[in-house]
Amino acid sequence: MTERESQRQFIIYQKVIEKRKAVYAEHPDTMLPTIKEYLSQSGITQLYQHQADMFNTTRAGENVVITTPTASGKTLAFLLPVLQEILTTPSTRAIFIYPTKALTSDQYRAMLPVVDYFGKNKISIGVYDGDTPVNERSRIRNSANIILTNPEMINMAFLPRHNSNSFIFSNLKYIVIDELHSYRGTFGSHLANIFRRLNRVCRYHTSSPQFLCSSATIANPVELAQNICGKPFTLIENDGSPAPQKHYNIVQPPLVSGDSYRVPAASISANLIPEFVMERRSFIAFCKSRKTVEVVLKEARDKLSYDGIQGQDFSSAISGYRGGYTPLERKDIESKMISGRLQGLVSTNALELGIDIGKVDTTILTGYPGTRASFWQQAGRAGRSGQSSHTYLVLDNLPFDQYIAIEPDWLFVNSSENAVIDKNNLFIQLANVRAAAAELPLTLDDAALFPDLGEIIPVLIRAKELRSEHGKFVWCGQEFPAGAYSLRNMDQERYKVINSVTGNPITEMDETQAFREIYEGAIYMHDGQSYQVLSLDLHSRTAIAKATIENFYTVPFAGTSLSIIKEHKGTEIGRTRYHFGDVNVNYMVSGYKKLQFHNHQNLGFQELEQKLSKAF
């Protein structure tokens, strides 16, 4: 039995979705001739039906959310009506919002041909994020028609300085939100409140922008768009793009000989990767955590180094990709993947979004990613070039994964989940009301935007952050309120990992991540290189680490305890009692175990002298 057979014999289910032909539409009659000429010269003689629908619906003045699959041409769909408006009214401004810097940069590159064709005197674009130089920021504010940015910059740069950006807000016609489905939970709830503030600032500057959103397939796209943007929406979901034949394989790891548990999904993925490298496939192997990315990458590189054909070393054919890598590292990896110098990436869900990283034909999912929406997004990264694609879902030894082993059709016959936010969460409202007050004085009319304003204003007055003046409430706090909270999580403490030999930073992370990954004695892995943490200073928030060749990695022994502070109400639901109240959550790391690479054998447990705990 060959190595290839030994891995693929564990496939327990296969499904083929046949290719789909495109449904085309003529260029809309109202489209400018110059845009039609641009499309023709770009080889686009017809639009997909959903692109034409998007153009016509947007031109009719409606807010639109489009939910066609990956690689269906959504970017062009929302770009065309924006171009039409800019070419008709040159003072028009549009803000394109992306959830990550990497996606922002990728979309900027995709739009450059538009600038080249029409000329910078007609279409000017720019990326406005934390890495943008000061002189470039000034150019973008003064002359860019299309500004590509992220929620953090809207929160901390544009809204607090809206008077300095008055020309942008006065002429703001479109707000484009890409990857809408990624704005759920805390992140989406904050964004909804940021748009409450943005709509308030736009009214002050006498503008009322349209919202154009694109989303992966979720159960409630219109509800999510309306909750986040605060306006009614029209849905476009009939996909007119072609799709190649797609092959789906569900892999069940075997039982460990003599035991009742299964081989880890990470081990199967690490064995599949060398096979795909030898077959010259281009692939992404998705993992659910940073640690798993590094373990799979290390084990796959070991196999490619030692098991290569005729003694060749193929370990450089793959790379990791995740949060924690520097922007320069990520850009270098993206460039190598696009150019073909890399055959595959081992990634977290950082590549689940629509970043262009070349012609990928295969995806490996190391464990069910938690939602059908994520499953389809990750699987959809393969086959974007029009060629047939293959997806391998390697099941974890977890209840949900094993349910899929019993009922694999569940993945394919049911719709994706709802994306849920809580925009009226009191703590999130409070953070954004403070920021809103610093932007423009509050009035009781703002209670239409912030439902708990009546409770929040007295609290801020007692804290001497607001004062009442002629029926308005004026900000008088000393700090910069928009910078006082994180949009993506509740943890703002940042820790750095420093190389003990060079003194250079290796990475940085939030405190909760630090307690899981860089406790004293931990093995921290970065692009396949292992570092052993020599010390962790909680005061300077710095870990010192040295490169090591130890053949093991570490897993923290962590626990979470919950204590009830106060119960406000409770009710019976069947045999269960439901409680609503205040609780204290304490997360503690008290030790770690060492696991050997490849066989994942437990080499021992080490208790930490300094327990690491964090209360929420």
C-alpha positions as CSV (number, residue, x, y, z in Angstrom):
1,M,0.0,0.0,0.0
2,T,1.4,3.4,-1.0
3,E,1.6,6.4,1.3
4,R,-1.1,8.1,-0.9
5,E,-3.4,5.1,-0.5
6,S,-2.7,4.9,3.2
7,Q,-4.0,8.4,3.7
8,R,-7.0,8.4,1.3
9,Q,-8.3,5.1,2.5
10,F,-9.8,7.1,5.4
11,I,-12.2,8.9,3.1
12,I,-15.7,7.9,4.3
13,Y,-17.9,10.2,2.1
14,Q,-17.5,11.8,-1.2
15,K,-19.8,14.3,-3.0
16,V,-19.5,15.9,-6.4
17,I,-21.2,19.1,-7.4
18,E,-21.3,19.4,-11.1
19,K,-20.1,22.6,-12.9
20,R,-22.6,25.4,-13.5
21,K,-22.9,27.5,-16.6
22,A,-22.9,31.3,-16.4
23,V,-26.1,33.4,-16.7
24,Y,-25.3,36.6,-18.5
25,A,-26.9,40.0,-18.9
26,E,-26.3,42.8,-21.4
27,H,-24.6,46.0,-20.1
28,P,-27.3,48.2,-18.6
29,D,-28.6,50.9,-20.9
30,T,-27.9,53.6,-18.3
31,M,-24.2,52.6,-18.0
32,L,-21.8,55.2,-19.2
33,P,-20.2,54.4,-22.6
34,T,-16.8,54.9,-21.1
35,I,-17.4,52.2,-18.6
36,K,-18.7,49.8,-21.3
37,E,-15.5,50.5,-23.3
38,Y,-13.4,49.7,-20.2
39,L,-15.3,46.4,-19.7
40,S,-14.9,45.5,-23.3
41,Q,-11.2,46.2,-23.3
42,S,-10.9,44.1,-20.1
43,G,-12.5,41.2,-22.0
44,I,-15.9,41.6,-20.3
45,T,-18.4,41.7,-23.1
46,Q,-21.3,40.8,-20.8
47,L,-22.0,41.0,-17.1
48,Y,-23.2,38.2,-14.9
49,Q,-26.8,38.5,-14.1
50,H,-26.2,39.5,-10.5
51,Q,-23.7,42.2,-11.5
52,A,-26.3,43.8,-13.8
53,D,-28.9,43.5,-11.0
54,M,-26.6,45.1,-8.5
55,F,-25.9,48.0,-10.9
56,N,-29.6,48.7,-11.6
57,T,-30.7,48.3,-8.0
58,T,-27.9,50.6,-6.8
59,R,-28.7,53.2,-9.4
60,A,-32.3,53.2,-8.3
61,G,-31.1,54.5,-4.9
62,E,-31.5,51.4,-2.8
63,N,-29.2,49.9,-0.2
64,V,-28.1,46.5,-1.4
65,V,-26.6,43.3,0.0
66,I,-25.3,40.7,-2.4
67,T,-24.7,37.1,-1.3
68,T,-23.3,35.2,-4.2
69,P,-20.4,32.7,-3.6
70,T,-16.7,33.3,-3.6
71,A,-15.1,34.2,-7.0
72,S,-18.5,35.3,-8.5
73,G,-17.4,38.8,-9.3
74,K,-18.9,40.7,-6.3
75,T,-16.1,43.3,-6.3
76,L,-16.9,44.4,-9.9
77,A,-20.6,44.3,-9.0
78,F,-20.4,47.0,-6.4
79,L,-17.5,48.9,-8.1
80,L,-19.4,49.6,-11.3
81,P,-22.2,51.9,-9.8
82,V,-19.5,53.7,-7.8
83,L,-17.5,54.4,-10.9
84,Q,-20.6,55.6,-12.7
85,E,-21.3,58.1,-9.9
86,I,-17.7,59.3,-9.8
87,L,-17.4,59.8,-13.5
88,T,-20.7,61.7,-13.5
89,T,-20.0,63.8,-10.4
90,P,-16.2,64.0,-9.8
91,S,-16.6,65.3,-6.2
92,T,-18.2,62.0,-5.2
93,R,-16.6,60.1,-2.4
94,A,-16.9,56.5,-1.5
95,I,-15.5,54.6,1.5
96,F,-14.8,50.8,1.1
97,I,-14.5,49.0,4.4
98,Y,-12.7,45.7,4.8
99,P,-12.3,43.6,8.0
100,T,-8.5,43.1,7.6
101,K,-5.5,45.1,6.3
102,A,-4.5,42.2,4.0
103,L,-7.8,42.2,2.3
104,T,-7.7,46.0,1.9
105,S,-4.3,45.8,0.2
106,D,-5.5,42.9,-2.0
107,Q,-8.6,44.9,-3.2
108,Y,-6.4,48.0,-3.8
109,R,-4.3,45.9,-6.2
110,A,-7.4,44.6,-7.9
111,M,-8.7,48.2,-8.5
112,L,-5.4,49.6,-9.9
113,P,-6.3,48.6,-13.5
114,V,-9.4,50.9,-13.2
115,V,-7.1,53.8,-12.3
116,D,-4.7,53.0,-15.1
117,Y,-7.5,53.0,-17.6
118,F,-9.4,56.1,-16.6
119,G,-6.4,58.1,-15.3
120,K,-5.7,59.5,-11.9
121,N,-7.3,62.8,-12.8
122,K,-10.6,61.0,-13.0
123,I,-10.4,58.1,-10.5
124,S,-8.2,58.4,-7.5
125,I,-8.0,55.7,-4.8
126,G,-6.0,55.1,-1.7
127,V,-5.5,52.7,1.3
128,Y,-6.0,54.5,4.6
129,D,-4.9,52.4,7.5
130,G,-2.4,52.3,10.3
131,D,0.5,51.7,7.9
132,T,-0.3,54.6,5.6
133,P,2.4,57.4,5.7
134,V,1.3,60.8,6.9
135,N,1.8,62.5,3.5
136,E,-0.2,59.8,1.7
137,R,-3.0,60.2,4.3
138,S,-3.2,63.9,3.4
139,R,-3.4,63.1,-0.3
140,I,-6.2,60.5,0.3
141,R,-8.3,62.9,2.4
142,N,-7.9,65.7,-0.1
143,S,-8.3,64.0,-3.5
144,A,-9.1,60.3,-3.3
145,N,-12.6,59.4,-4.7
146,I,-12.4,55.9,-3.3
147,I,-10.9,55.3,0.2
148,L,-10.1,51.8,1.2
149,T,-10.0,51.4,5.0
150,N,-11.1,49.3,8.0
151,P,-13.5,49.8,10.9
152,E,-10.7,50.8,13.3
153,M,-9.8,53.8,11.1
154,I,-13.5,54.9,10.7
155,N,-13.7,54.7,14.5
156,M,-10.4,56.4,15.4
157,A,-9.4,58.6,12.5
158,F,-12.4,59.7,10.3
159,L,-15.2,60.2,12.8
160,P,-13.3,62.0,15.6
161,R,-11.9,64.3,13.0
162,H,-15.0,64.7,10.9
163,N,-14.7,68.5,10.7
164,S,-11.2,68.1,9.2
165,N,-12.7,65.6,6.8
166,S,-15.8,67.7,6.0
167,F,-15.3,67.5,2.3
168,I,-15.4,63.7,2.5
169,F,-18.5,63.5,4.6
170,S,-20.3,66.2,2.7
171,N,-19.8,64.3,-0.6
172,L,-20.0,60.8,0.7
173,K,-22.3,58.9,-1.7
174,Y,-21.4,55.2,-1.0
175,I,-20.2,53.1,1.9
176,V,-19.2,49.6,0.7
177,I,-18.8,46.9,3.3
178,D,-17.1,43.7,2.0
179,E,-17.3,40.4,3.8
180,L,-20.3,41.5,5.9
181,H,-20.7,38.0,7.4
182,S,-17.4,38.5,9.3
183,Y,-19.0,41.2,11.4
184,R,-20.7,39.2,14.1
185,G,-20.6,39.1,17.9
186,T,-18.6,41.9,19.5
187,F,-17.0,43.1,16.3
188,G,-20.3,43.4,14.5
189,S,-22.0,45.0,17.5
190,H,-19.3,47.7,17.6
191,L,-19.5,48.3,13.8
192,A,-23.3,48.8,14.1
193,N,-22.7,51.5,16.7
194,I,-19.9,53.1,14.6
195,F,-22.4,53.4,11.8
196,R,-24.9,55.0,14.2
197,R,-22.2,57.6,14.8
198,L,-21.4,57.8,11.1
199,N,-25.0,58.4,10.0
200,R,-25.2,61.0,12.7
201,V,-22.1,62.8,11.4
202,C,-23.3,62.5,7.8
203,R,-26.6,64.2,8.7
204,Y,-24.5,67.0,10.3
205,H,-22.7,67.4,7.0
206,T,-26.0,67.1,5.0
207,S,-25.2,63.8,3.3
208,S,-27.0,60.4,3.3
209,P,-24.8,57.7,1.8
210,Q,-26.1,54.5,0.3
211,F,-24.8,51.2,1.7
212,L,-23.6,48.4,-0.6
213,C,-22.7,45.2,1.2
214,S,-21.3,41.8,0.1
215,S,-21.5,38.7,2.2
216,A,-20.9,35.0,2.1
217,T,-24.0,32.9,2.1
218,I,-25.6,33.2,5.6
219,A,-29.2,32.6,6.7
220,N,-30.0,36.3,7.5
221,P,-28.1,38.7,5.2
222,V,-30.8,41.3,5.0
223,E,-31.3,41.3,8.8
224,L,-27.6,41.5,9.5
225,A,-27.1,44.4,7.0
226,Q,-30.1,46.3,8.4
227,N,-28.9,45.7,12.0
228,I,-25.4,46.9,11.2
229,C,-26.2,49.8,8.9
230,G,-29.5,51.0,10.3
231,K,-31.3,51.2,6.9
232,P,-33.6,49.0,4.8
233,F,-31.9,46.7,2.3
234,T,-32.6,44.9,-0.9
235,L,-31.1,41.4,-1.4
236,I,-29.4,40.1,-4.5
237,E,-28.8,36.4,-4.3
238,N,-29.3,34.9,-7.8
239,D,-25.7,33.9,-8.8
240,G,-25.0,34.3,-12.5
241,S,-21.4,33.3,-12.4
242,P,-20.1,29.9,-13.7
243,A,-18.7,27.4,-11.3
244,P,-16.3,24.4,-11.9
245,Q,-16.9,20.9,-10.9
246,K,-16.3,20.5,-7.1
247,H,-15.2,17.4,-5.2
248,Y,-15.8,17.1,-1.5
249,N,-14.2,14.4,0.6
250,I,-14.8,13.7,4.3
251,V,-11.9,12.0,6.0
252,Q,-12.3,10.1,9.3
253,P,-9.0,9.5,11.1
254,P,-8.5,5.9,12.2
255,L,-8.5,4.7,15.8
256,V,-5.2,4.6,17.5
257,S,-4.2,0.9,17.7
258,G,-5.4,-0.6,21.0
259,D,-7.1,2.7,22.1
260,S,-10.6,4.2,21.8
261,Y,-9.5,7.6,20.5
262,R,-8.6,8.6,17.0
263,V,-5.4,9.9,15.4
264,P,-5.5,13.7,15.6
265,A,-6.8,15.5,12.6
266,A,-3.6,17.6,12.5
267,S,-1.6,14.4,11.9
268,I,-3.8,13.5,8.9
269,S,-3.4,17.0,7.4
270,A,0.3,16.9,8.0
271,N,0.4,13.6,6.0
272,L,-1.8,14.9,3.2
273,I,0.3,18.0,2.5
274,P,3.4,16.2,1.3
275,E,1.2,14.2,-1.1
276,F,-0.2,17.3,-2.6
277,V,3.2,18.9,-2.9
278,M,4.4,15.8,-4.8
279,E,1.4,16.0,-7.1
280,R,2.1,19.7,-7.8
281,R,-1.2,20.8,-6.4
282,S,-1.8,24.3,-5.1
283,F,-3.5,24.2,-1.8
284,I,-4.5,25.8,1.5
285,A,-4.7,23.7,4.7
286,F,-6.9,25.5,7.2
287,C,-6.5,25.0,10.9
288,K,-8.6,26.2,13.8
289,S,-5.9,27.7,15.9
290,R,-2.4,29.3,15.6
291,K,-0.9,26.5,17.5
292,T,-2.3,23.9,15.2
293,V,-1.1,25.8,12.1
294,E,2.5,25.7,13.5
295,V,2.3,22.0,14.5
296,V,0.9,21.0,11.0
297,L,3.5,23.2,9.3
298,K,6.4,21.7,11.3
299,E,5.4,18.1,10.8
300,A,4.6,18.5,7.1
301,R,8.0,20.3,6.5
302,D,9.7,17.4,8.4
303,K,8.2,14.9,6.0
304,L,9.0,17.0,2.9
305,S,12.6,17.4,4.1
306,Y,13.2,13.7,4.8
307,D,10.8,11.9,2.5
308,G,11.4,14.0,-0.6
309,I,11.9,12.3,-4.0
310,Q,15.5,11.3,-4.6
311,G,16.7,13.0,-1.4
312,Q,15.5,16.5,-2.5
313,D,14.3,18.9,0.2
314,F,10.8,20.2,-0.6
315,S,10.2,21.8,2.8
316,S,10.4,25.3,1.3
317,A,7.4,24.6,-0.9
318,I,5.0,25.4,2.0
319,S,4.6,28.2,4.5
320,G,2.4,29.2,7.4
321,Y,0.0,32.1,7.3
322,R,-1.8,33.5,10.4
323,G,-2.2,36.4,12.8
324,G,1.0,37.1,14.7
325,Y,3.1,37.2,11.6
326,T,4.3,40.7,10.7
327,P,2.7,42.6,7.8
328,L,6.0,42.2,5.8
329,E,6.1,38.5,6.5
330,R,2.5,38.1,5.3
331,K,3.0,40.2,2.2
332,D,6.1,38.2,1.3
333,I,4.1,34.9,1.7
334,E,1.2,36.2,-0.4
335,S,3.7,37.3,-3.1
336,K,5.4,33.9,-3.2
337,M,2.1,32.0,-3.3
338,I,0.7,34.2,-6.2
339,S,4.0,33.8,-8.2
340,G,4.1,30.0,-7.7
341,R,7.2,30.0,-5.5
342,L,5.0,28.4,-2.8
343,Q,2.7,25.5,-3.5
344,G,0.7,25.6,-0.4
345,L,-0.1,27.4,2.8
346,V,-1.1,26.2,6.3
347,S,-3.4,28.9,7.6
348,T,-5.9,29.9,10.2
349,N,-9.2,31.4,9.0
350,A,-7.2,34.5,8.1
351,L,-7.4,33.3,4.5
352,E,-11.1,32.5,4.7
353,L,-11.8,36.0,3.4
354,G,-11.4,36.8,-0.3
355,I,-7.6,37.6,-0.5
356,D,-6.1,36.6,-3.8
357,I,-3.3,34.2,-3.2
358,G,-3.1,32.5,-6.6
359,K,-4.8,29.6,-8.3
360,V,-5.6,27.2,-5.5
361,D,-7.2,23.9,-6.5
362,T,-7.3,22.0,-3.2
363,T,-8.3,22.9,0.4
364,I,-7.8,20.8,3.5
365,L,-10.0,21.7,6.5
366,T,-8.4,20.4,9.7
367,G,-11.5,19.8,11.7
368,Y,-15.0,21.2,11.0
369,P,-14.6,25.0,11.3
370,G,-17.7,25.5,13.5
371,T,-20.3,26.9,11.0
372,R,-21.5,25.9,7.6
373,A,-20.7,29.5,6.5
374,S,-17.1,29.0,7.4
375,F,-17.0,25.5,5.8
376,W,-18.2,26.9,2.4
377,Q,-16.0,30.0,2.6
378,Q,-12.9,27.8,3.2
379,A,-13.8,25.2,0.7
380,G,-14.6,28.0,-1.8
381,R,-11.0,29.2,-1.8
382,A,-10.3,26.3,-4.2
383,G,-11.4,26.4,-7.9
384,R,-11.5,30.2,-8.3
385,S,-9.5,29.9,-11.5
386,G,-12.3,27.9,-13.2
387,Q,-10.6,24.5,-12.8
388,S,-12.2,21.6,-10.9
389,S,-11.5,21.7,-7.1
390,H,-11.1,19.3,-4.3
391,T,-11.9,19.8,-0.6
392,Y,-10.8,17.4,2.2
393,L,-12.6,17.9,5.6
394,V,-10.5,16.0,8.2
395,L,-12.8,15.3,11.2
396,D,-11.6,16.0,14.7
397,N,-12.4,13.7,17.6
398,L,-15.2,16.1,18.7
399,P,-18.9,15.6,19.0
400,F,-19.9,17.9,16.1
401,D,-17.3,16.4,13.8
402,Q,-18.3,12.9,14.6
403,Y,-22.0,13.8,14.0
404,I,-20.9,14.8,10.5
405,A,-19.3,11.4,10.1
406,I,-22.7,9.8,10.8
407,E,-24.8,12.4,8.8
408,P,-22.5,13.9,6.2
409,D,-25.4,15.2,4.1
410,W,-26.2,17.6,6.9
411,L,-23.4,19.8,5.5
412,F,-24.9,20.0,2.0
413,V,-28.7,20.0,2.5
414,N,-29.0,22.6,5.2
415,S,-28.6,26.4,5.0
416,S,-25.9,28.4,6.7
417,E,-26.4,29.8,10.1
418,N,-27.6,33.2,11.2
419,A,-24.9,35.9,11.9
420,V,-25.9,37.4,15.3
421,I,-25.0,40.8,16.8
422,D,-26.2,42.7,19.9
423,K,-25.9,46.3,19.0
424,N,-27.8,47.4,22.1
425,N,-25.3,45.8,24.5
426,L,-25.0,48.4,27.2
427,F,-21.1,48.3,27.5
428,I,-20.8,48.6,23.7
429,Q,-23.3,51.4,23.6
430,L,-21.5,53.2,26.4
431,A,-18.2,53.1,24.6
432,N,-19.7,54.5,21.4
433,V,-21.9,57.1,23.1
434,R,-18.7,58.5,24.8
435,A,-17.1,58.6,21.3
436,A,-20.2,60.2,19.7
437,A,-20.3,62.9,22.4
438,A,-16.8,63.9,21.6
439,E,-17.7,64.1,17.9
440,L,-20.9,66.2,18.3
441,P,-22.9,67.3,21.3
442,L,-25.6,64.8,22.3
443,T,-29.3,65.6,22.5
444,L,-32.2,63.6,23.6
445,D,-33.0,63.0,19.9
446,D,-30.0,60.7,19.8
447,A,-32.0,58.2,21.9
448,A,-33.4,57.1,18.6
449,L,-29.9,55.9,17.8
450,F,-28.8,54.7,21.2
451,P,-31.7,53.2,23.1
452,D,-30.0,53.4,26.5
453,L,-28.9,57.0,26.2
454,G,-31.2,58.0,29.1
455,E,-29.3,55.7,31.4
456,I,-25.8,56.6,30.0
457,I,-26.0,60.4,30.1
458,P,-26.4,60.7,33.9
459,V,-23.5,58.3,34.4
460,L,-21.2,60.4,32.2
461,I,-22.3,63.6,33.9
462,R,-21.4,62.1,37.3
463,A,-18.1,61.1,35.8
464,K,-17.5,64.7,34.7
465,E,-17.2,63.6,31.1
466,L,-20.4,65.4,30.0
467,R,-21.9,68.8,30.9
468,S,-25.4,70.1,30.1
469,E,-25.5,73.2,28.0
470,H,-28.9,74.6,26.7
471,G,-30.5,71.2,26.2
472,K,-27.4,69.6,24.8
473,F,-24.7,67.4,26.4
474,V,-21.2,68.4,25.6
475,W,-18.1,66.3,26.0
476,C,-15.7,67.6,28.6
477,G,-13.6,64.4,29.3
478,Q,-9.8,64.6,29.0
479,E,-9.1,61.5,27.1
480,F,-9.7,60.4,23.5
481,P,-12.8,58.2,23.9
482,A,-12.7,56.5,20.5
483,G,-9.3,55.0,21.3
484,A,-10.3,53.7,24.7
485,Y,-11.7,50.3,23.6
486,S,-11.0,47.5,21.1
487,L,-13.6,46.7,18.4
488,R,-12.6,43.1,18.1
489,N,-12.3,41.9,21.7
490,M,-12.4,43.1,25.3
491,D,-8.6,42.6,25.9
492,Q,-6.4,45.7,25.1
493,E,-3.3,44.6,26.9
494,R,-0.5,43.7,24.4
495,Y,2.5,41.5,25.0
496,K,5.7,41.3,23.0
497,V,8.0,38.3,22.4
498,I,11.6,39.3,22.1
499,N,14.4,37.2,20.6
500,S,17.0,36.8,23.4
501,V,19.9,36.7,20.9
502,T,19.1,39.5,18.5
503,G,16.9,41.7,20.7
504,N,14.4,41.9,17.9
505,P,10.6,41.4,18.4
506,I,9.3,38.1,17.1
507,T,5.6,38.9,17.5
508,E,3.0,40.5,19.7
509,M,-0.4,39.4,21.1
510,D,-3.1,40.2,23.5
511,E,-2.9,39.2,27.2
512,T,-5.3,36.2,26.9
513,Q,-3.3,34.8,24.0
514,A,-0.1,35.5,25.8
515,F,-1.2,33.5,28.9
516,R,-2.0,30.6,26.5
517,E,1.2,30.7,24.4
518,I,4.1,32.5,26.1
519,Y,4.2,31.3,29.7
520,E,7.7,30.5,31.1
521,G,8.9,27.3,29.6
522,A,6.4,27.4,26.6
523,I,7.5,26.5,23.1
524,Y,6.3,29.4,20.9
525,M,6.3,28.5,17.2
526,H,6.6,31.1,14.4
527,D,6.6,29.9,10.7
528,G,7.9,26.5,11.7
529,Q,10.7,27.8,14.0
530,S,10.5,26.9,17.7
531,Y,11.4,29.3,20.4
532,Q,11.5,28.5,24.1
533,V,10.2,31.2,26.4
534,L,12.9,31.9,29.1
535,S,10.9,34.5,31.1
536,L,7.6,36.4,31.0
537,D,7.5,39.8,32.7
538,L,3.9,40.8,33.5
539,H,4.8,44.4,34.3
540,S,6.6,45.2,31.1
541,R,4.4,42.7,29.2
542,T,7.5,41.2,27.6
543,A,8.5,37.6,27.0
544,I,12.1,36.7,26.3
545,A,12.6,33.6,24.0
546,K,15.4,31.8,22.3
547,A,15.5,29.6,19.2
548,T,15.4,25.9,20.0
549,I,15.4,22.5,18.2
550,E,13.4,20.6,20.9
551,N,11.3,17.9,19.3
552,F,8.2,18.8,21.3
553,Y,5.6,21.5,21.6
554,T,3.6,22.7,24.7
555,V,-0.1,22.8,25.5
556,P,-1.3,24.9,28.4
557,F,-3.3,23.4,31.3
558,A,-6.0,26.0,31.6
559,G,-9.2,26.3,33.4
560,T,-12.1,28.7,33.6
561,S,-14.2,29.3,36.7
562,L,-17.4,31.4,37.0
563,S,-18.9,33.0,40.1
564,I,-22.3,34.7,40.3
565,I,-22.2,38.3,41.4
566,K,-25.9,39.1,41.2
567,E,-28.9,37.5,39.7
568,H,-31.4,40.0,38.2
569,K,-34.1,37.6,37.0
570,G,-34.7,33.9,36.3
571,T,-37.3,31.8,34.6
572,E,-38.1,28.2,33.9
573,I,-37.6,26.8,30.4
574,G,-38.8,23.2,30.5
575,R,-36.6,21.3,32.9
576,T,-34.0,24.1,32.8
577,R,-33.8,27.3,34.8
578,Y,-32.6,30.3,32.9
579,H,-30.8,33.1,34.8
580,F,-29.8,36.7,33.8
581,G,-27.3,38.6,35.9
582,D,-23.8,39.6,36.6
583,V,-21.0,37.1,36.8
584,N,-17.2,37.1,37.2
585,V,-15.2,34.8,34.8
586,N,-11.7,33.9,35.8
587,Y,-9.3,32.3,33.3
588,M,-6.1,30.6,34.7
589,V,-3.1,28.8,33.2
590,S,-1.5,26.7,36.0
591,G,0.9,24.5,34.0
592,Y,1.6,22.8,30.7
593,K,2.3,19.5,29.1
594,K,4.9,18.6,26.5
595,L,3.8,16.7,23.4
596,Q,6.2,15.1,21.0
597,F,5.9,16.1,17.3
598,H,4.4,13.5,14.9
599,N,3.2,10.9,17.5
600,H,1.9,13.5,19.9
601,Q,3.0,11.4,22.9
602,N,2.7,13.1,26.3
603,L,6.3,13.7,27.5
604,G,5.3,15.1,30.9
605,F,3.6,17.9,32.8
606,Q,5.2,21.0,34.3
607,E,3.5,23.2,36.9
608,L,4.0,26.9,36.6
609,E,5.7,28.7,39.5
610,Q,3.8,31.8,38.5
611,K,0.1,31.1,37.8
612,L,-1.4,33.3,35.1
613,S,-4.9,34.4,35.7
614,K,-7.2,37.0,34.1
615,A,-10.7,38.0,35.3
616,F,-13.5,39.3,33.1
